[in-house]
Amino acid sequence: MTRTYRIAAPAAWAWPVLASPQSWPSLGAGELTVRLLRKQGRRALYRASGRGVEVTFLVVAGAESATLHPVPDDADLADPGPPVLTWTVQELSADECELRWTAHDRIPPPLDAFWTDPACSGVVASWAADIHHARTQPDPLAAASALAAMARADAPHAEAAGTLGMGTVTALRATGLFRLGLPKALGGADVEPRTIVSAVAELSRADAAAGWCASISANQSAYTAWLDEDVARDMADDDGGPVVAGATAISGRAEPAGDTVLVTGRWRFNSGCLHADWLVAGVSMPADEGRIPVLAFVRPEDATILGTWDVVGLAGTGSHDVVLEQTPVPRRRIAPLFTMPARAGGTLHRLSPYNIQAVFMLGVPLGLARGALDELTRLVGTPDARAAVELARLETDLAAARALALDTVDGYWCELATAAALPPASQARLALVLRHAVDTAKRITATAARLAGPDTPAHATLRRFVRDAFAVGAHLAVSDEIYERNAGRLYAGAAG
């Protein structure tokens, strides 16, 4: 059996969505749920459930075609046997493509429902229209606002799948929101930090997972400024820049091997690793002064991604474990992030790596707190007198946290207008402001959930904001050590 559907969307936008099984539930596939088990290169093992049935299957994806193979959980990914389904997306014009699928054998339930329902073509076309609109916006904040409805609608699917839907991913890629940290010389927007904070907050207001993945990828893209410019340019894709994920934690080792280093390790919490063009991995590497911390940039196809992300907060971020085993990485793709200044970039890249991270993270708690208050207002309508007092306090708390955040990052830019780097007191301040924003978001979301009254299915969105706020609060960047580590720097720097 062969079927074809025309889709009013560019092939480059339609294919990532149709090729990713975890996106299928958001394309009108009923009660279907799909979770990643593991991924090696272009081969990924999934488990689908729906209609009381579970099936494990392998997808082997190419540039514009893929095959589906029902397999046992312990299948050899290199030898899955013949496929039961092949599908392709062919470009017809700049704004239209054709989906063609052929069933070679019976498609196992519950996947059969998706492949016999043409509703997916209409959903992809609708997303394409949203992306076209967002791409015409004058700045990142306006683009984020234009994509908010799409991210909000996809949020429940992303949470169930354990990763962002590829519709949202394609939109963030097409609008450049994944690359807000990329140096201007490499195709980045070079926007001021207040715009970065506000754009990430707007995405997080719709879906904290979307805001988080945008902030992480934008942050990791900033670290390309520590590579030689020609190397970073070679990493760029056809959209004008790389989408980067990974983990900077020093969880691996790099050993010299001629013009390369061999990288081995396992990294946790790699948000967005399933849709990235490149992964960063923090490693220790031999140097004259002993082993030093650096970042290695590796291709996802050289890594094994384990489907370990099964959590209640920020579930849609796809923050799986990444494993590298004696993976060769050219020395030119090793970035001395922690020991040398950036080789390219602008004002943003003169910040410390930790302050760059804080600039991008800051919008997430502010946005999800705003989203929780929006949802509370929708649920309760006009509050009674007592609730109105509490709501007014929450609104004031959020306004104060946002003002403090924006004033801090604006102050950084003023300081860096006349200084090559920030003094210790200034460097310490942003870490404390980020912790304050997260604490504020946790308090606001929890109080909003209480004010909403008895838990009902209508509160699902508000409950997700609460879970996401407390998940952000578990990040190492906002741990209790932040006060201990930065208080001394704050006052020592001020005294100096």
C-alpha positions in Angstrom: 0.0 0.0 0.0 1.3 3.5 -0.9 -0.3 6.8 -0.1 0.7 10.4 -0.8 -0.3 13.7 0.7 0.6 17.2 -0.4 1.6 19.5 2.5 1.7 23.3 2.3 5.0 23.6 3.9 8.7 23.6 2.8 10.2 20.1 2.9 12.9 21.3 5.2 10.3 22.2 7.8 8.0 19.2 7.2 10.6 16.5 7.2 12.0 16.9 10.8 8.4 16.7 12.1 7.4 13.7 10.1 10.7 11.9 10.7 10.5 12.2 14.5 8.1 9.6 16.1 8.0 11.6 19.3 6.2 14.3 17.3 3.5 12.0 15.9 1.1 12.4 18.8 0.9 16.1 18.2 0.0 15.5 14.6 -3.4 14.1 15.4 -2.5 10.5 16.4 -5.1 10.2 19.1 -3.9 8.6 22.4 -0.5 7.6 21.0 2.6 8.2 23.2 6.1 7.7 22.0 9.3 7.6 24.1 12.9 7.3 23.2 14.8 4.3 24.5 18.2 5.0 22.9 19.8 6.6 19.8 23.0 5.8 17.9 23.7 8.0 15.0 20.7 8.0 12.6 19.2 4.9 14.3 16.8 5.4 17.2 14.8 2.9 19.3 11.4 3.9 20.6 8.5 2.5 22.6 5.0 3.5 21.5 1.8 3.0 23.5 -1.9 3.6 22.9 -5.2 1.8 22.7 -3.9 -0.6 25.4 -1.0 -1.8 23.2 2.7 -1.2 23.3 5.3 -1.8 20.6 9.0 -1.2 20.4 10.3 -0.1 17.0 13.4 1.2 15.3 13.6 4.2 12.9 16.5 4.5 10.5 16.4 8.1 9.2 18.2 9.6 6.3 18.2 13.1 4.8 14.6 12.9 3.6 13.5 9.3 3.9 13.2 6.8 6.8 12.2 3.2 7.6 10.4 1.7 10.5 11.2 -1.7 11.9 9.3 -3.4 14.8 12.0 -5.0 17.0 12.4 -6.3 20.6 13.8 -4.0 23.3 17.3 -5.5 23.1 17.5 -5.4 19.3 20.8 -5.0 17.5 20.3 -1.5 16.0 22.8 -2.3 13.2 20.7 -5.2 12.0 17.0 -4.6 12.5 15.7 -6.8 9.7 13.4 -5.7 6.9 11.2 -2.6 7.4 7.4 -2.6 7.5 7.2 1.0 6.5 9.1 3.5 4.3 8.3 7.2 4.0 9.8 10.2 2.3 9.2 13.9 2.0 9.9 15.3 -1.5 10.2 19.0 -2.2 7.6 20.2 -4.8 8.3 24.0 -4.5 9.6 26.5 -2.1 6.4 26.2 -0.1 5.0 22.8 -0.8 6.2 19.2 -0.4 4.8 15.7 -0.7 4.7 13.0 1.9 4.8 9.5 0.4 4.6 6.3 2.5 4.6 2.7 1.6 3.6 -0.2 3.9 5.6 -3.3 3.1 3.9 -5.3 5.8 1.2 -4.7 8.4 2.0 -1.6 10.4 1.8 -2.6 14.1 -0.8 -1.0 16.4 -0.9 1.6 17.8 1.3 3.2 15.0 -1.2 2.2 12.3 -3.7 4.8 13.4 -1.2 7.6 12.7 -0.2 6.4 9.3 -3.8 6.0 8.1 -4.9 9.4 9.2 -4.1 12.2 6.8 -4.8 14.9 9.5 -1.0 15.3 9.9 -0.6 17.2 6.6 -3.0 19.9 7.8 -1.3 20.3 11.2 2.1 20.6 9.5 0.7 23.2 7.1 -0.7 25.2 10.0 2.6 25.1 11.8 4.4 26.3 8.6 2.1 29.3 8.5 3.0 30.2 12.1 6.7 29.8 11.3 6.4 32.0 8.2 4.7 34.7 10.3 7.3 34.5 13.1 10.2 34.8 10.6 8.8 38.2 9.5 9.0 39.7 13.0 11.6 42.5 13.6 13.3 41.1 16.6 13.7 38.0 18.8 11.1 39.1 21.3 8.5 39.6 18.6 9.4 36.2 17.1 9.0 34.5 20.5 5.6 36.2 20.9 4.5 35.0 17.5 5.5 31.4 18.4 3.9 31.4 21.8 0.6 29.9 20.8 2.3 27.1 19.0 4.6 26.3 21.9 1.6 26.4 24.3 -0.4 24.0 22.3 2.5 21.6 21.9 3.5 21.7 25.6 1.3 18.7 26.8 2.6 16.6 23.9 6.2 17.5 24.7 5.8 16.6 28.3 4.3 13.2 27.4 7.0 12.5 24.8 9.9 13.7 27.1 11.2 16.1 24.4 10.2 19.1 22.5 7.9 18.4 19.5 9.7 18.9 16.2 7.2 21.5 15.2 8.3 23.8 18.0 12.0 22.8 17.3 11.6 23.7 13.6 10.1 27.1 14.6 12.9 27.9 17.0 15.5 26.9 14.5 13.9 28.9 11.6 13.5 32.1 13.7 17.1 31.9 15.0 15.9 31.7 18.7 18.2 28.7 19.2 21.2 30.8 18.2 20.8 34.0 20.2 24.3 33.5 21.7 26.1 33.0 18.4 28.7 35.7 17.7 27.7 38.2 15.1 30.7 37.3 12.9 29.3 33.8 12.7 25.7 34.8 11.9 24.4 35.6 15.3 21.9 38.4 16.1 24.2 40.1 18.7 21.3 41.4 20.7 21.5 43.0 24.1 20.9 40.8 27.1 17.6 42.5 28.0 16.2 41.2 24.7 17.6 37.8 25.4 16.0 37.6 28.8 12.7 39.0 27.5 12.6 36.6 24.5 13.3 33.5 26.6 10.7 34.7 29.2 8.1 35.0 26.5 8.7 31.4 25.3 8.7 30.2 28.9 5.5 31.9 29.5 3.9 29.7 26.9 6.0 26.5 27.8 8.9 26.4 30.1 10.4 23.5 28.2 10.5 25.5 25.0 12.1 28.4 26.8 14.6 26.2 28.6 15.7 24.5 25.4 16.0 27.8 23.6 18.1 29.2 26.4 20.3 26.2 26.6 21.0 26.0 22.9 21.5 29.7 22.7 23.9 29.6 25.6 25.9 26.7 24.1 26.1 28.4 20.8 27.7 31.3 22.5 30.7 29.0 23.4 31.6 28.8 19.7 33.2 32.2 20.3 36.1 30.2 22.0 36.8 28.4 18.7 38.7 29.8 15.7 36.3 31.6 13.5 36.9 29.4 10.5 36.2 26.3 12.6 33.0 27.8 13.9 31.9 28.8 10.4 32.4 25.2 9.2 30.0 24.1 11.8 27.2 26.3 10.6 24.2 24.8 8.8 22.2 26.1 5.9 20.1 28.2 8.3 23.1 30.3 9.1 24.4 28.8 12.3 24.7 25.6 14.4 22.1 24.5 17.0 24.1 23.3 19.9 23.2 21.3 23.0 25.2 19.2 25.5 26.7 19.6 28.9 29.6 21.7 30.1 30.1 19.7 33.3 33.6 18.1 33.3 32.3 14.5 33.1 34.8 13.0 30.6 38.4 12.8 29.6 40.2 13.7 26.4 43.5 12.0 25.5 45.8 13.2 22.7 46.0 11.1 19.6 47.9 13.0 16.9 45.7 15.8 15.4 42.7 14.6 17.4 41.8 13.8 21.0 39.9 10.7 22.1 36.9 11.7 24.2 35.3 9.3 26.7 32.7 9.9 29.3 29.0 10.1 30.2 27.2 13.4 30.5 23.8 14.0 32.2 21.1 16.6 31.5 21.8 17.3 27.8 18.7 19.4 27.2 17.7 19.4 23.5 20.2 16.7 22.5 17.7 15.0 20.1 17.4 18.0 17.8 21.0 19.5 18.0 23.4 19.8 15.1 26.3 19.7 17.6 26.9 18.5 21.2 29.3 20.1 23.7 31.0 17.9 26.3 33.1 19.1 29.2 36.3 17.2 29.5 39.7 17.4 31.2 42.7 17.4 28.8 46.4 17.2 29.4 48.3 20.5 29.3 51.7 21.7 30.5 50.2 22.8 33.8 48.4 19.4 34.3 44.9 18.5 33.2 42.7 21.5 32.3 38.9 21.8 31.7 37.9 22.4 28.0 34.8 21.9 25.8 34.7 19.4 23.0 32.3 19.9 20.1 31.1 16.6 18.7 28.5 15.5 16.2 25.4 13.8 17.6 25.9 10.9 15.2 29.2 10.1 17.0 27.4 9.8 20.4 25.0 7.4 22.0 22.0 9.0 23.5 20.3 7.1 26.3 16.6 7.6 26.9 17.1 8.4 30.6 14.9 11.6 30.9 11.8 10.4 32.7 10.9 13.2 35.2 8.0 15.4 36.3 9.5 18.8 35.9 10.8 20.3 32.6 9.9 16.9 31.1 9.7 18.3 27.6 13.3 19.3 27.4 14.7 15.9 26.4 17.6 16.1 28.8 18.9 12.7 28.2 22.3 11.2 29.0 25.0 11.3 26.3 27.8 8.7 26.1 31.1 9.0 24.1 33.6 6.1 23.9 37.0 6.9 22.5 35.4 9.3 20.1 38.0 11.1 18.0 37.5 14.9 18.0 39.8 17.2 16.0 41.9 19.5 18.2 40.5 22.5 16.4 37.0 21.7 17.9 38.3 21.9 21.4 37.4 25.2 23.1 39.5 26.5 26.1 36.3 28.0 27.6 37.5 28.1 31.2 41.1 29.1 30.8 41.2 31.7 27.9 39.1 34.7 26.7 36.8 34.3 23.7 38.4 34.4 20.3 35.4 36.0 18.6 32.1 37.7 19.6 31.0 40.9 21.2 30.1 42.2 24.6 28.3 39.0 25.6 31.3 36.9 25.1 33.4 39.0 27.4 31.4 37.7 30.3 32.5 34.7 32.2 31.0 31.4 31.0 28.9 31.2 34.1 27.5 34.7 33.6 26.7 33.9 30.0 24.7 30.9 31.2 22.9 33.1 33.8 21.9 35.7 31.1 20.2 32.9 29.1 18.6 31.1 32.1 17.2 34.3 33.7 14.2 34.5 31.4 13.0 31.0 32.2 11.8 31.5 35.8 10.5 35.0 35.0 8.5 33.6 32.1 7.0 30.5 33.8 6.0 32.7 36.8 4.2 35.0 34.4 2.6 32.0 32.7 1.3 30.7 36.0 -0.3 34.0 36.9 -1.9 34.1 33.4 -3.3 30.6 33.9 -4.5 31.4 37.4 -6.4 34.5 36.1 -7.9 32.3 33.4 -9.1 29.7 35.9 -10.6 31.9 38.6 -11.7 35.0 36.6 -12.3 37.9 39.0 -10.8 36.9 42.4 -12.6 37.5 45.7 -11.2 40.2 48.0 -8.8 37.9 49.9 -7.4 36.2 46.7 -7.1 39.6 45.1 -4.7 40.7 47.8 -2.5 37.6 47.4 -2.6 38.0 43.6 -1.5 41.6 43.9 1.4 40.5 46.0 2.4 37.9 43.5 2.2 40.4 40.6 4.4 42.8 42.6 6.9 40.1 43.5 7.2 39.2 39.8 7.5 42.8 38.6 10.2 43.4 41.2 12.2 40.2 40.2 11.9 41.2 36.5 13.0 44.8 37.2 16.0 43.5 39.2 17.0 41.1 36.5 16.8 43.6 33.6 18.5 46.3 35.7 21.4 43.9 36.4 22.0 42.8 32.8 21.6 46.4 31.6 24.2 47.4 34.2 26.6 44.8 32.8 26.5 46.4 29.4 27.2 49.8 30.9 30.2 48.5 32.8 31.5 46.6 29.8 31.3 49.8 27.7 34.4 51.0 29.4 36.0 47.8 30.9 37.5 44.7 29.3 35.9 42.5 32.0 33.6 42.7 35.0 35.1 43.1 38.5 34.4 40.2 41.0 31.5 42.0 42.7 29.7 42.5 39.4 30.4 38.9 38.3 28.9 37.6 41.6 25.7 39.7 41.3 24.0 38.0 38.4 24.3 34.5 40.0 22.5 35.9 43.0 19.9 37.6 40.9 19.2 34.3 39.0 18.7 32.5 42.3 16.3 35.2 43.4 14.3 34.9 40.2 14.1 31.1 40.6 13.0 31.4 44.3 10.4 34.0 43.2 9.1 31.7 40.5 8.8 28.7 42.9 6.8 30.8 45.4 4.5 32.3 42.7 3.7 29.1 41.0 3.1 27.2 44.2 0.8 30.0 45.6 -1.0 30.3 42.3 -1.8 26.5 42.4 -3.2 27.0 45.9 -5.3 30.0 45.0 -6.7 28.0 42.0 -8.6 25.8 44.5 -9.2 22.1 44.4 -7.1 20.2 41.9 -9.1 19.4 38.7 -8.1 18.4 35.1 -8.6 22.1 34.2 -5.5 22.8 36.3 -3.1 20.7 34.2 -1.3 23.7 32.8 -0.9 25.4 36.1 0.5 22.2 37.7 3.0 21.9 34.9 4.3 25.4 35.7 4.7 24.4 39.3 6.6 21.3 38.3 8.8 23.2 35.9 9.6 26.0 38.4 10.8 23.5 41.0 12.8 21.6 38.3 14.6 24.8 37.3 15.3 25.3 41.0 17.2 21.9 41.1 19.8 23.1 38.6 23.3 23.4 39.9 23.5 27.1 38.8 20.9 28.0 41.5 21.9 25.6 44.3 22.4 26.8 47.9 26.2 27.0 47.2 25.5 30.0 44.9 25.0 32.2 48.0 28.1 30.8 49.7 30.3 31.1 46.7 29.2 34.5 45.6 28.6 36.3 48.8 32.4 36.5 49.5 33.1 37.6 45.9 30.4 40.3 46.2 31.8 41.9 49.3 35.5 41.2 48.5 35.0 42.8 45.1 33.2 45.7 46.6 35.9 46.2 49.2 38.6 46.1 46.6 
